[in-house]
Amino acid sequence: MAPRHRDGDVVASVSGKWVSWVHTVVAYAAFLGALIVGVALHYKKIVQNEHYGYPQEWFPSVSATIGDRYPERSVFQVFIAITSGPRFALVALWYLLTARPGTTLPKFVAGVGIFRTLTCGGWTYVTSTDDHKWHDIFMISYLVATLPWTLGCLALSPRNPAAVKYRKILAGAFFGTLIPLVYFFIQHKVHKVPGAYTIYAFFEWSLVLLDVAFDAVTAMDFEGFELVVKDVKGTSRGNNKMVVDAVLEKEKDKQVDQVFSLRFSWPDALDAAADVYNGFVFWSILTSLGVLVWYFPLWQMGLSGWEAIIMSTVSPVSLSIGPLRRFVIQNIRWMHLLSLTGLLAYLVKSPEYRLLSVGFAVCMSCLSWAATFYTERSQPARMEARISAFGLGLMASTIAKFAFWTNNPIWPVVHAQNGGWNKTGLALAILAVLRSTRRTASSGGEAPSPRAKKGSSALAGLGLAGLFFAMHSLLSDSSTMILWVWEGYPVRGPLAVPHGSYTIFAMGVGLLIGLFYTDFARSWTFFGIGSVAAAVLTTYSNWFGYYGALILAAYIMALIPVLITSAVRHSPATTFGLGFLVYNILVLAHVWIVAYAFVPGGFLMREHTDYVMTVTMLCMGAGVFSAQASEPNNARKSTNPTARKQRGYYIYVLVALQLLSASIAYLRFPSYNYTPYHKDEKLVTAGIWTIHFSLDNDMWTSERRMRDAIKELEIDVIGLLESDLQRIIMGNRDTTQYIAEDLGMYVDYGPGPNKHTWGSALLSKFPIVNSTHHLLPSPVGELAPAIHATLDMYGELVDVFVFHSGQEEDVEDRRLQSEYLARLMRSSPRPSILLSYLVTKPNEGNYNTYVGEKSGMRDIDPSDWDRWCEYILYKGLKRTGYARVSRGTITDTEIQASLSPTPPLLNMSAFQNLVSCAAVRILGKFAVGEPEGSDTLIAEEQVPHGRRFPALFRGEGVRGHRYHVFDEPQYFE
């Protein structure tokens, strides 16, 4: 046998622990050396941030210390370069210490360690000053890799109680520090709290110290290693030394989490990824159906008949037919492939046929998944895999919407021009179906024992109804429940970014509870906790309400394994068919609480979110009752090594999704350094736009086209009406996120989805100092939302009101609303602007309440006789210009009706009014700090260039947008 080491004289030897000590000392020297030099030479400069300097801020952040100035930057870079050698050696020694035959985890952890070292060099030598984008990419990559490195080191730790203890303490402190770190960063960035960045800096430095200290613990493990240099040719003049040629013995009985103890298999990992992607496709297709259906009642201003397509979800009822059930089960791959027509639907131009295509896809998808669950019912391991894929698919869909500003990139209402990834999504879906269905059982599986307790099939079906509705209505977008608890500025609760990642994290925790702690997940104790959380979310706002949302999210996800496992013990036609039928009723109910004015018997559901939430929880409770009456079927699953191994791959996917979510939250975090278009002239361009739920005439989402128009019109402050899309039928979307982030604007969403309005929102280049939300008197008709916001415009506080009044038919509602708003505007002592939808003619009726002594407000252009809905009023500001811009094809689905026969259910008077007020966007220009001025019109030549409207929209304009009615802007003296 060949010798393990070549013979030769020992030149030098050193204990392996010194690799850890050198790494620790040099790394600390890099950071602390830069801190000492920076404080000594540039103290006041490195504590300065975009809001405050010394003395409000008195301790520098890590980034300001190591990357902004010479020579501290050079000190840091030199020592970090020296650290790289011990760092690579540390990773190598850790791999040698933990490597075992037949295991892949040590290799994975070593690869992560190398990746972290390389990305550390990236953000070290590419500073934010050099290239902010690449600095952030390297930094995010490093932080993301920290989680698997930390968890991997904990999982592979040798039997050294002291080392394990310190690793747990340091890892817990590291991740625990992230919470106050994010909190104080938001206090600094969003609330501009003096001194908040100093506290943030302390936590940031703590992360650095804890990160290095975690790796320093390896010194306790490396004591058994000795690094030896041998002279095998006799060329050395060094002294011979005796060393022990030994390596650390394998620890055969070491305790490692059973889930990760078996050999890693890439084919099995691909199977898990394919399963989860199929779940993602299911939820993408299902969540797209409501958006397409919603287009038609918008077009007809009432029930259109196309709403019946939502019943396509009840297709599992057909599985009651024996031959058909056997056919579906034996051809499950083809059923899944047929469901992919929903991803091809974006190629269909006709809205009607596109809806029919998606309806067929939903039919096939619900049928396929019900049959898949039923087929796997006798195979607990495969059953858990499908359930995990179903839950993780929802998480993947939610994360995709988190990344794409609440639009799913494979929906049929998006395409390449407005942010769609349809071709990529379809190609991956085909591959995923082909892979995940290659081992599906074709016999239908063994039925449970006739003597086994199965509970009630009807209650199991109700449980699925509540579960599916809760998943879809509350968890299909990470911002939905955040907007439920939103109450305006100053911020007193969560924000869609970054706190949407908190919702996603809670979803992951809930799914793990359902998989690992099934008995607790199906207990009445947990149901009680979930019910209390639902009540808290429904009745409270701000952070307290959101805490209820997080607990409810975890509870809903924990029920997925419990309720589906219980349901498959019965006929899928009963459980899944009934489940989707009641789910559809709940979908309609949670729309009718807002749309009560347009549907028969709508008054019964008016403003009753509490009813819908109560029924949802009762349905899930019925499912829990049935599940408790069933015998658990997890004995084989818990003892089968293959099942434990398979579970591990889905947990890997879950961890990857959580890391992706955190990365998206970091990348999307707003800068809050917004600048008005004409700051030198102290000019404000304000506008009002009824965006009609962000669907254009051809059934495409319109955020990007809206963004272009707002940008080209140089609008600083804009009110958006009919903007609440946080319902199943509207896709659980939020148009304001994309526009605000892309254009650099603060946003107030207005009254949330649980306030039962069609929505009002405010976007502003100026900081929103304070905002309150109002629901104006509406005894008969739909609720009228209003926002009263105070903005900091060039150092002067200006009030902005955004308001949507009731319909023409509700005369008394509109009168009461006009009086309420007039009093509200009159009470403001500050300069004010009203951006509104008033439903009145100039100089008639309620117009004289909105304009005049009762309100203290002036009309921006009393000579504009051709108005019915959209108005801009003002006081205490100099009005310099006024314009109306045609809508093109962006927002008005009902404008199509004027080009085609009148639909039979269309209210003609309401339609004419909508065409009148939705045809244009109303714009006004104001000069801050100047007296109001007169109504005298002046020629454009007399107006300074900085105060003029963009010439781009003159004549034929651009993309269907042009100055309208007057064919040119109006300017005032």
Secondary structure, 3 states (H helix, E strand, C coil): CCCCCCCCEEEEEEECHHHHHHHHHHHHHHHHHHHHHHHHHHHHHHCCCCCCCCCCCCCCCHHHHHHCCCCHHHHHHHHHHHHHHHHHHHHHHHHHHHCCCCCCHHHHHHHHHHHHHHHHHHHHHCCCCCCHHHHHHHHHHHHHHHHHHHHHHHHHCCCCHHHHHHHHHHHHHHHHHHHHHHHHHHHHHCCCCCCHHHHHHHHHHHHHHHHHHHHHCHHHHHHHCEEEEEECCCCCCCCCCCCCCCCCCCCCCCCCCHHHCCCCCHHHHHHHHHHHHHHHHHHHHHHHHHHHHHHHHHHHCCCCCHHHHHHHHHHHHHHHCHHHHHHHHHCHHHHHHHHCHHHHHHHCCCHHHHHHHHHHHHHHHHHHHHHHHHHHHHCHHHHHHHHHHHHHHHHHHHHHHHHCCCCCCCCCCCCHHHCCCHHHHHHHHHHHHHHHCCCCCCCCCCCCCCCCCECCHHHHHHHHHHHHHHHHHHHCCCCHHHHHCCCCCCCCCCCHHHHHHHHHHHHHHHHHHHHHCHHHHCCHHHHHHHHHHHHHHHHCCHHHHHHHHHHHHHHHHHHHHHHHHHHCCCCHHHHHHHHHHHHHHHHHHHHHCCCHHHCCCHHHCCCCHHHHHHHHHHHHHHHHHHHHHECCCCHHHHHCHHHHHHHHHHHHHHHHHHHHHHHHHHHHCCCCCCCCCCCCCCEEEEEEEECHHHECCCCCECHHHHHHHHHHCCCCEEEEECCCECCHHHCCECHHHHHHHHHCCEEECCCCHHHCCCCEEEEECCCEEEEEEEEECCCCCCCEEEEEEEEEECCEEEEEEEEECCCCCCHHHHHHHHHHHHHHHHCCCCCEEEEEECCCCCCCCCHHHHCECCCCEEECCCCCCCCCCEEEEEECCEEEEEEEEECCCCCCHHHHHHHCCCCCCCCHHHHHHHHHHHCEEEEEEEECCCCCCCCCEECHHHCCHHHCCCHHHCCCCECCECECCCCCCEEEC
